[in-house]
């Protein structure tokens, strides 16, 4: 009954919508057809006016015997006032254009010879043969754009031959856009209409057209034919997007039909609900549970199966025949353990059964269970207020494999970064070495010989010597820039290499007795120029010699990273490195007067690829690995790296290393 009712409403709605669409389409085609007739009349009128003007110019030529530019220009100006679609009027005695009016806008056409324009020469020849004006099909204009050209043949009387002699042609160029405009319809706009205008052959057939002009002839266009100067032309037009599939009222009609259908369906369902007996709640629940795409099972307070869906049975094919209402959880677990060849881990079956039942009776967080063949299920169990237990088993095999694939991809990425970094370090080191030569070019023997040659015996040219000195300074400056950039790139590559070693647990420490006070002084001296270049003061103070067993290179790297970071992110003030040692530990502190770090951002500074101040990061560069690597190196030494900072005051990074022997140091990650 419901299907019949809906089908009836749908059929009636379809008939109404189709009738409305047909009426709308007929009205639209009639409107377009009327506009097309208006355009056809307009085209006929425009070319008739053009013929009159061409005839007027021909008479002027016959009377004057020569081209009267002023009079012809005035005639063309009058024509353009009444017919703004006229782009130009060209005079071509002997088929070579010598004058084009208006003269200021069409000079590019002067000198054009029609026999060099095959697209127009055929029409010119036809005009000559028929001694009548001929309109070209749409052509690309020399002035640019597209339009239509009327060629008017001129025959002037020749007294000596007592006949008319061919003088040349007068060509009137019409703009396509203006010709094709009608009230409320602009057929020249390709966004609105697909329009085609072309002459017909004497047989009434359409001449061959290129593919891009055939679109207007498809999808049942409105077509009309009309005569232009003795030639039959055909115009075809249709909306650019095709004829509408529906009328503007179709949506309202469909909406009304839908509302009617919904209303009638609601009434029908209400009567049906009154007529039907109450559906069995247990059956509805069973159907709903069986429809979900996850395994579901419910037990009563006696641990007996109440409801189970097919998906759960599919997940446990070994005991599918035992999973029936009334079976206990203990029976299912024992039978599953006995029928499964291998269990997760190395536990005995009895231990696994005890643990599984314990989880069932005291459900907590969800856990993963391997059901064989590398298939994994997420088990979520919960107790209801009435003591019932429900379990949802979700297939997470794809997620598990995706996680393993992601871990494998991460290992491959680390290996790739390691290989790339190794490949980059050698050429960057070579670039740095070459740039260092350029940086000190004034000390090269070649440069000294050049200066000696320019100043020898006082006969050298002072200007040449000055230019050589200036060029040498330029080379030195460029070399310095290249050296600094390559050194920066080398540091980035070394950071990447260190991080790949740390992430793979392959970073090894070269532990040996080390004097840390000397390392601190060396780092301070090496970074003094960088600090002074930013107008900062870099100082060091220690409480005396401090020896321990450590990797000298890596300790220096940590201090170098800490002080370099302080220089990067301190705009003014000072940076101080201090060292305090006791019997158990040695503490280095790097204190700066920078902007400081907010408390909520402090934990991020030791994360890889993280830098708190985005604007300073863009200004100073870096990968955000320095502090992360430094923290790992400190931990490998059995120490730690910490931060104390106050926003707007500054920051203090503290490196703590143990005073211990080599046997107490972890040598590998």
FIMAR-113096 format. One record per residue (C-alpha): residue number from 1; x, y, z; residue in three letters. Coordinates in steps of 0.2 Angstrom, whole numbers. Layout:
# FIMAR-113096
    nr      px      py      pz   rest
   NUM       X       Y       Z    Ala
...
This chain:
# FIMAR-113096
    nr      px      py      pz   rest
     1       0       0       0    Unk
     2      14      12       5    Unk
     3      23       8     -11    Unk
     4       8      11     -22    Unk
     5       4      27     -13    Unk
     6      22      34     -15    Unk
     7      23      28     -34    Unk
     8       6      37     -37    Unk
     9      12      53     -29    Unk
    10      29      52     -38    Unk
    11      20      49     -55    Unk
    12       9      64     -53    Unk
    13      23      75     -47    Unk
    14      34      70     -62    Unk
    15      20      74     -74    Unk
    16      17      91     -67    Unk
    17      36      95     -67    Unk
    18      38      89     -85    Unk
    19      23      99     -91    Unk
    20      30     114     -82    Unk
    21      47     112     -89    Unk
    22      40     110    -107    Unk
    23      30     126    -105    Unk
    24      45     135     -98    Unk
    25      56     128    -112    Unk
    26      44     133    -126    Unk
    27      42     151    -119    Unk
    28      61     152    -118    Unk
    29      64     146    -136    Unk
    30      51     159    -142    Unk
    31      60     173    -133    Unk
    32      77     168    -140    Unk
    33      69     166    -157    Unk
    34      62     183    -157    Unk
    35      78     190    -151    Unk
    36      87     181    -165    Unk
    37      75     188    -178    Unk
    38      79     205    -171    Unk
    39      98     202    -173    Unk
    40      95     196    -191    Unk
    41      86     212    -195    Unk
    42     100     222    -187    Unk
    43     113     213    -197    Unk
    44     104     216    -213    Unk
    45     101     234    -209    Unk
    46     120     237    -204    Unk
    47     126     229    -220    Unk
    48     113     239    -231    Unk
    49     120     255    -223    Unk
    50     138     249    -226    Unk
    51     133     247    -245    Unk
    52     126     264    -246    Unk
    53     142     272    -238    Unk
    54     153     261    -250    Unk
    55     142     267    -265    Unk
    56     144     285    -259    Unk
    57     163     283    -258    Unk
    58     163     275    -275    Unk
    59     154     290    -282    Unk
    60     167     302    -274    Unk
    61     181     292    -282    Unk
    62     172     293    -299    Unk
    63     169     312    -298    Unk
    64     186     317    -290    Unk
    65     197     304    -299    Unk
    66     207     302    -284    Unk
    67     205     298    -265    Unk
    68     198     313    -256    Unk
    69     203     309    -238    Unk
    70     194     323    -230    Unk
    71     177     319    -238    Unk
    72     179     301    -236    Unk
    73     184     303    -218    Unk
    74     168     313    -215    Unk
    75     157     300    -223    Unk
    76     165     286    -212    Unk
    77     163     297    -197    Unk
    78     144     299    -201    Unk
    79     143     280    -203    Unk
    80     151     276    -187    Unk
    81     139     288    -178    Unk
    82     124     279    -184    Unk
    83     132     262    -184    Unk
    84     145     260    -170    Unk
    85     148     242    -175    Unk
    86     159     248    -189    Unk
    87     177     247    -184    Unk
    88     185     253    -200    Unk
    89     182     257    -219    Unk
    90     197     252    -229    Unk
    91     201     257    -247    Unk
    92     211     245    -258    Unk
    93     215     251    -275    Unk
    94     223     236    -285    Unk
    95     218     225    -270    Unk
    96     232     234    -259    Unk
    97     225     244    -244    Unk
    98     232     262    -245    Unk
    99     219     271    -234    Unk
   100     209     265    -218    Unk
   101     197     276    -209    Unk
   102     197     282    -195    Unk
   103     215     285    -200    Unk
   104     222     286    -182    Unk
   105     215     269    -176    Unk
   106     219     257    -191    Unk
   107     236     261    -197    Unk
   108     242     243    -195    Unk
   109     231     238    -210    Unk
   110     240     250    -222    Unk
   111     250     240    -235    Unk
   112     240     224    -232    Unk
   113     237     215    -249    Unk
   114     222     205    -251    Unk
   115     230     191    -261    Unk
   116     241     188    -246    Unk
   117     226     185    -236    Unk
   118     218     168    -242    Unk
   119     204     169    -229    Unk
   120     198     185    -237    Unk
   121     204     184    -255    Unk
   122     190     172    -260    Unk
   123     177     184    -255    Unk
   124     186     198    -264    Unk
   125     187     187    -280    Unk
   126     168     183    -279    Unk
   127     164     202    -277    Unk
   128     175     205    -293    Unk
   129     166     192    -303    Unk
   130     148     196    -298    Unk
   131     152     215    -297    Unk
   132     142     215    -281    Unk
   133     146     217    -263    Unk
   134     150     201    -253    Unk
   135     151     198    -234    Unk
   136     165     187    -228    Unk
   137     161     173    -215    Unk
   138     168     177    -198    Unk
   139     187     181    -199    Unk
   140     201     186    -188    Unk
   141     204     204    -191    Unk
   142     221     212    -194    Unk
   143     217     225    -181    Unk
   144     214     211    -168    Unk
   145     198     201    -163    Unk
   146     185     194    -174    Unk
   147     172     202    -186    Unk
   148     163     202    -202    Unk
   149     170     211    -218    Unk
   150     159     217    -233    Unk
   151     170     219    -249    Unk
   152     162     231    -261    Unk
   153     170     230    -279    Unk
   154     173     247    -287    Unk
   155     173     249    -306    Unk
   156     177     267    -312    Unk
   157     173     273    -330    Unk
   158     188     273    -342    Unk
   159     185     285    -356    Unk
   160     199     278    -366    Unk
   161     192     260    -366    Unk
   162     174     266    -366    Unk
   163     170     254    -352    Unk
   164     171     252    -333    Unk
   165     188     247    -326    Unk
   166     191     238    -310    Unk
   167     198     250    -297    Unk
   168     199     239    -282    Unk
   169     188     236    -267    Unk
   170     181     245    -252    Unk
   171     180     235    -236    Unk
   172     169     239    -222    Unk
   173     174     230    -206    Unk
   174     160     226    -193    Unk
   175     163     221    -175    Unk
   176     155     204    -171    Unk
   177     150     209    -153    Unk
   178     140     224    -158    Unk
   179     131     215    -172    Unk
   180     125     201    -161    Unk
   181     117     211    -147    Unk
   182      99     212    -145    Unk
   183      88     219    -131    Unk
   184      90     208    -115    Unk
   185     100     195    -125    Unk
   186     119     197    -129    Unk
   187     122     183    -141    Unk
   188     141     189    -142    Unk
   189     144     184    -124    Unk
   190     150     166    -124    Unk
   191     146     164    -106    Unk
   192     127     166    -110    Unk
   193     125     159    -127    Unk
   194     133     148    -139    Unk
   195     130     157    -156    Unk
   196     135     153    -174    Unk
   197     132     164    -189    Unk
   198     138     158    -206    Unk
   199     133     159    -225    Unk
   200     125     144    -234    Unk
   201     130     137    -250    Unk
   202     119     139    -265    Unk
   203     113     121    -262    Unk
   204     107     127    -245    Unk
   205     121     116    -236    Unk
   206     132     123    -222    Unk
   207     150     125    -227    Unk
   208     163     115    -217    Unk
   209     166     123    -200    Unk
   210     180     121    -187    Unk
   211     175     110    -172    Unk
   212     175     125    -160    Unk
   213     161     133    -170    Unk
   214     150     117    -171    Unk
   215     144     118    -153    Unk
   216     130     130    -156    Unk
   217     123     118    -169    Unk
   218     121     105    -156    Unk
   219     107     102    -143    Unk
   220      92     108    -154    Unk
   221      97     127    -156    Unk
   222      85     140    -162    Unk
   223      89     143    -181    Unk
   224      84     156    -193    Unk
   225      89     160    -211    Unk
   226      90     177    -219    Unk
   227      97     186    -234    Unk
   228     112     198    -233    Unk
   229     117     206    -250    Unk
   230     110     191    -260    Unk
   231     118     178    -249    Unk
   232     108     167    -238    Unk
   233     115     166    -220    Unk
   234     110     155    -206    Unk
   235     111     160    -187    Unk
   236     110     147    -174    Unk
   237     109     150    -155    Unk
   238     107     140    -139    Unk
   239     111     144    -120    Unk
   240     129     141    -117    Unk
   241     125     129    -103    Unk
   242     111     120    -113    Unk
   243      93     122    -112    Unk
   244      87     121     -94    Unk
   245      82     104     -88    Unk
   246      69     111     -76    Unk
   247      59     127     -75    Unk
   248      61     139     -60    Unk
   249      45     133     -53    Unk
   250      51     114     -53    Unk
   251      59     116     -36    Unk
   252      43     122     -28    Unk
   253      33     109     -37    Unk
   254      45      95     -31    Unk
   255      45     102     -13    Unk
   256      26     102     -13    Unk
   257      26      84     -19    Unk
   258      38      79      -6    Unk
   259      29      88       8    Unk
   260      13      79       2    Unk
   261      21      62       1    Unk
   262      29      64      19    Unk
   263      12      70      26    Unk
   264       2      55      18    Unk
   265      16      43      23    Unk
   266      15      49      41    Unk
   267      -3      47      41    Unk
   268      -1      29      34    Unk
   269      12      25      46    Unk
   270       2      31      61    Unk
   271     -13      20      56    Unk
   272      -1       6      54    Unk
   273       7       8      71    Unk
   274     -11       7      78    Unk
   275     -15      -8      69    Unk
   276       1     -18      73    Unk
   277       5     -27      89    Unk
   278      19     -21      99    Unk
   279      36     -28      92    Unk
   280      46     -40     103    Unk
   281      59     -29     111    Unk
   282      71     -43     112    Unk
   283      70     -46      93    Unk
   284      72     -28      89    Unk
   285      88     -27     100    Unk
   286      95     -43      92    Unk
   287      92     -37      75    Unk
   288     100     -20      79    Unk
   289     115     -28      87    Unk
   290     117     -40      73    Unk
   291     118     -25      61    Unk
   292     133     -16      68    Unk
   293     150     -19      61    Unk
   294     158     -24      77    Unk
   295     157     -39      88    Unk
   296     145     -38     102    Unk
   297     141     -50     116    Unk
   298     131     -47     132    Unk
   299     131     -58     148    Unk
   300     119     -58     163    Unk
   301     124     -57     181    Unk
   302     127     -76     181    Unk
   303     140     -74     166    Unk
   304     128     -82     154    Unk
   305     127     -77     136    Unk
   306     111     -67     133    Unk
   307     114     -58     116    Unk
   308     127     -61     103    Unk
   309     129     -55      85    Unk
   310     136     -64      70    Unk
   311     151     -53      69    Unk
   312     157     -59      86    Unk
   313     155     -77      80    Unk
   314     165     -72      64    Unk
   315     179     -66      76    Unk
   316     179     -83      85    Unk
   317     177     -96      72    Unk
   318     186    -109      84    Unk
   319     171    -109      96    Unk
   320     157    -102      85    Unk
   321     147    -117      87    Unk
   322     147    -115     106    Unk
   323     143     -96     107    Unk
   324     124     -98     110    Unk
   325     113     -90     123    Unk
   326     115     -99     140    Unk
   327     134    -103     137    Unk
   328     145     -96     151    Unk
   329     160     -85     149    Unk
   330     171     -98     158    Unk
   331     166    -111     146    Unk
   332     169    -100     131    Unk
   333     186     -95     137    Unk
   334     192    -112     141    Unk
   335     186    -119     124    Unk
   336     194    -105     115    Unk
   337     211    -108     124    Unk
   338     210    -127     120    Unk
   339     206    -124     102    Unk
   340     219    -111      98    Unk
   341     236    -117      94    Unk
   342     245    -102     100    Unk
   343     241     -88     113    Unk
   344     248     -71     115    Unk
   345     265     -71     124    Unk
   346     272     -86     133    Unk
   347     260     -89     147    Unk
   348     252    -106     149    Unk
   349     234    -109     144    Unk
   350     228    -110     162    Unk
   351     237     -94     167    Unk
   352     229     -85     151    Unk
   353     212     -92     156    Unk
   354     213     -85     174    Unk
   355     219     -68     168    Unk
   356     206     -67     154    Unk
   357     192     -71     167    Unk
   358     199     -58     179    Unk
   359     198     -45     166    Unk
   360     181     -50     162    Unk
   361     175     -49     180    Unk
   362     184     -33     183    Unk
   363     183     -23     167    Unk
   364     194      -8     165    Unk
   365     203      -1     150    Unk
   366     201      -8     133    Unk
   367     215     -20     128    Unk
   368     221     -29     112    Unk
   369     219     -47     109    Unk
   370     228     -57      95    Unk
   371     216     -69      87    Unk
   372     228     -77      75    Unk
   373     235     -74      58    Unk
   374     241     -57      64    Unk
   375     223     -51      66    Unk
   376     220     -40      81    Unk
   377     204     -35      90    Unk
   378     202     -21     103    Unk
   379     191     -28     117    Unk
   380     180     -16     127    Unk
   381     170     -23     142    Unk
   382     160     -14     155    Unk
   383     148     -18     169    Unk
   384     130     -12     169    Unk
   385     121      -5     185    Unk
   386     112     -22     186    Unk
   387     128     -32     185    Unk
   388     127     -37     167    Unk
   389     143     -37     157    Unk
   390     143     -31     139    Unk
   391     158     -32     127    Unk
   392     162     -24     110    Unk
   393     176     -32      99    Unk
   394     183     -20      86    Unk
   395     194     -26      72    Unk
   396     210     -15      73    Unk
   397     220     -25      62    Unk
   398     222     -11      49    Unk
   399     227       1      63    Unk
   400     239     -11      70    Unk
   401     247     -14      53    Unk
   402     247       5      49    Unk
   403     256       8      66    Unk
   404     269      -5      62    Unk
   405     271       2      44    Unk
   406     272      20      51    Unk
   407     286      14      63    Unk
   408     295       6      48    Unk
   409     293      22      38    Unk
   410     300      32      53    Unk
   411     315      20      53    Unk
   412     317      22      34    Unk
   413     316      41      36    Unk
   414     329      41      49    Unk
   415     340      31      38    Unk
   416     337      42      24    Unk
   417     341      58      34    Unk
   418     357      49      40    Unk
   419     362      45      22    Unk
   420     358      62      15    Unk
   421     367      71      29    Unk
   422     383      61      26    Unk
   423     382      65       7    Unk
   424     379      83      11    Unk
   425     393      85      23    Unk
   426     408      82      12    Unk
   427     403      94      -2    Unk
   428     398     107      11    Unk
   429     415     105      19    Unk
   430     424     108       2    Unk
   431     413     123      -1    Unk
   432     418     130      16    Unk
   433     437     127      12    Unk
   434     436     135      -5    Unk
   435     426     150       3    Unk
   436     440     152      16    Unk
   437     453     154       2    Unk
   438     442     168      -6    Unk
   439     439     176      12    Unk
   440     458     178      13    Unk
   441     461     182      -6    Unk
   442     472     197      -2    Unk
   443     485     184       6    Unk
   444     485     173     -10    Unk
   445     502     174     -20    Unk
   446     492     178     -36    Unk
   447     484     193     -28    Unk
   448     501     199     -21    Unk
   449     509     197     -38    Unk
   450     495     207     -46    Unk
   451     497     221     -34    Unk
   452     515     221     -37    Unk
   453     513     222     -55    Unk
   454     501     237     -54    Unk
   455     513     247     -43    Unk
   456     530     242     -49    Unk
   457     542     256     -52    Unk
   458     528     269     -50    Unk
   459     523     266     -68    Unk
   460     506     257     -63    Unk
   461     490     266     -66    Unk
   462     483     272     -49    Unk
   463     465     269     -55    Unk
   464     469     251     -60    Unk
   465     477     248     -43    Unk
   466     462     255     -34    Unk
   467     450     245     -44    Unk
   468     460     229     -41    Unk
   469     459     233     -22    Unk
   470     441     236     -23    Unk
   471     438     220     -33    Unk
   472     449     210     -21    Unk
   473     438     217      -6    Unk
   474     422     212     -15    Unk
   475     429     194     -17    Unk
   476     434     194       1    Unk
   477     417     199       7    Unk
   478     408     186      -5    Unk
   479     420     173       2    Unk
   480     416     177      20    Unk
   481     397     176      16    Unk
   482     399     159       8    Unk
   483     410     153      22    Unk
   484     398     158      35    Unk
   485     383     151      26    Unk
   486     392     134      22    Unk
   487     398     133      40    Unk
   488     380     136      46    Unk
   489     374     122      34    Unk
   490     388     110      41    Unk
   491     381     113      58    Unk
   492     363     109      53    Unk
   493     369      93      44    Unk
   494     379      88      59    Unk
   495     364      91      70    Unk
   496     354      79      58    Unk
   497     367      66      59    Unk
   498     368      67      78    Unk
   499     349      66      79    Unk
   500     348      51      68    Unk
   501     361      42      79    Unk
   502     351      47      95    Unk
   503     334      41      87    Unk
   504     342      24      82    Unk
   505     352      22      99    Unk
   506     368      22      89    Unk
   507     377      37      97    Unk
   508     393      32     105    Unk
   509     403      42     118    Unk
   510     422      43     118    Unk
   511     424      43     137    Unk
   512     441      49     144    Unk
   513     447      59     158    Unk
   514     443      77     154    Unk
   515     446      94     161    Unk
   516     429     103     159    Unk
   517     436     120     165    Unk
   518     447     121     149    Unk
   519     433     116     138    Unk
   520     422     130     145    Unk
   521     436     143     142    Unk
   522     439     137     124    Unk
   523     420     138     120    Unk
   524     419     155     127    Unk
   525     434     161     117    Unk
   526     428     153     101    Unk
   527     410     161     102    Unk
   528     416     178     108    Unk
   529     417     186      91    Unk
   530     399     180      87    Unk
   531     393     188     103    Unk
   532     402     204     100    Unk
   533     395     205      82    Unk
   534     378     207      90    Unk
   535     384     219     103    Unk
   536     383     206     117    Unk
   537     395     203     131    Unk
   538     400     185     134    Unk
   539     409     180     150    Unk
   540     415     165     159    Unk
   541     418     161     178    Unk
   542     423     145     185    Unk
   543     427     139     203    Unk
   544     443     131     198    Unk
   545     449     115     188    Unk
   546     435     102     187    Unk
   547     440      84     180    Unk
   548     428      70     176    Unk
   549     427      56     164    Unk
   550     417      62     149    Unk
   551     417      64     130    Unk
   552     426      80     127    Unk
   553     419      83     110    Unk
   554     401      80     116    Unk
   555     402      91     131    Unk
   556     409     105     120    Unk
   557     395     102     108    Unk
   558     382     104     123    Unk
   559     390     120     129    Unk
   560     392     127     111    Unk
   561     373     124     108    Unk
   562     368     132     124    Unk
   563     378     148     121    Unk
   564     374     149     102    Unk
   565     356     148     107    Unk
   566     358     162     120    Unk
   567     367     173     107    Unk
   568     353     169      94    Unk
   569     339     174     105    Unk
   570     347     188     115    Unk
   571     345     206     107    Unk
   572     355     216     120    Unk
   573     364     213     136    Unk
   574     375     199     141    Unk
   575     378     181     142    Unk
   576     387     172     156    Unk
   577     394     155     157    Unk
   578     398     149     175    Unk
   579     404     132     182    Unk
   580     402     126     200    Unk
   581     408     108     205    Unk
   582     407      98     221    Unk
   583     412      80     225    Unk
   584     397      73     216    Unk
   585     393      84     201    Unk
   586     398      98     190    Unk
   587     385     111     185    Unk
   588     387     123     170    Unk
   589     375     137     169    Unk
   590     372     148     154    Unk
   591     362     164     159    Unk
   592     356     177     146    Unk
   593     346     193     146    Unk
   594     335     189     132    Unk
   595     316     189     131    Unk
   596     314     173     142    Unk
   597     302     159     140    Unk
   598     284     157     146    Unk
   599     281     144     159    Unk
   600     269     134     148    Unk
   601     282     134     133    Unk
   602     297     128     144    Unk
   603     293     110     141    Unk
   604     294     112     122    Unk
   605     311     119     121    Unk
   606     319     101     123    Unk
   607     308      93     110    Unk
   608     315      90      92    Unk
   609     310     103      78    Unk
   610     303     115      91    Unk
   611     308     133      94    Unk
   612     296     144     105    Unk
   613     299     161      97    Unk
   614     293     159      79    Unk
   615     299     177      73    Unk
   616     317     174      80    Unk
   617     317     157      73    Unk
   618     314     164      55    Unk
   619     327     177      58    Unk
   620     341     166      65    Unk
   621     337     149      56    Unk
   622     340     132      63    Unk
   623     331     115      64    Unk
   624     326     116      82    Unk
   625     337     100      86    Unk
   626     351     108      96    Unk
   627     343     107     113    Unk
   628     335      90     110    Unk
   629     352      83     105    Unk
   630     360      92     120    Unk
   631     348      84     132    Unk
   632     351      67     125    Unk
   633     370      69     126    Unk
   634     368      75     144    Unk
   635     358      60     149    Unk
   636     370      48     140    Unk
   637     383      56     152    Unk
   638     372      51     167    Unk
   639     368      70     169    Unk
   640     354      81     165    Unk
   641     349      98     156    Unk
   642     336     109     164    Unk
   643     329     127     161    Unk
   644     324     141     172    Unk
   645     316     156     164    Unk
   646     306     172     168    Unk
   647     297     180     154    Unk
   648     305     197     150    Unk
   649     320     194     161    Unk
   650     330     180     154    Unk
   651     334     162     154    Unk
   652     346     150     163    Unk
   653     351     133     155    Unk
   654     360     121     167    Unk
   655     370     106     162    Unk
   656     373      94     177    Unk
   657     387      81     174    Unk
   658     392      68     187    Unk
   659     409      67     194    Unk
   660     412      48     191    Unk
   661     423      35     184    Unk
   662     422      28     166    Unk
   663     415      12     172    Unk
   664     399      21     178    Unk
   665     396      30     162    Unk
   666     383      24     149    Unk
   667     393      23     133    Unk
   668     379      20     120    Unk
   669     361      26     118    Unk
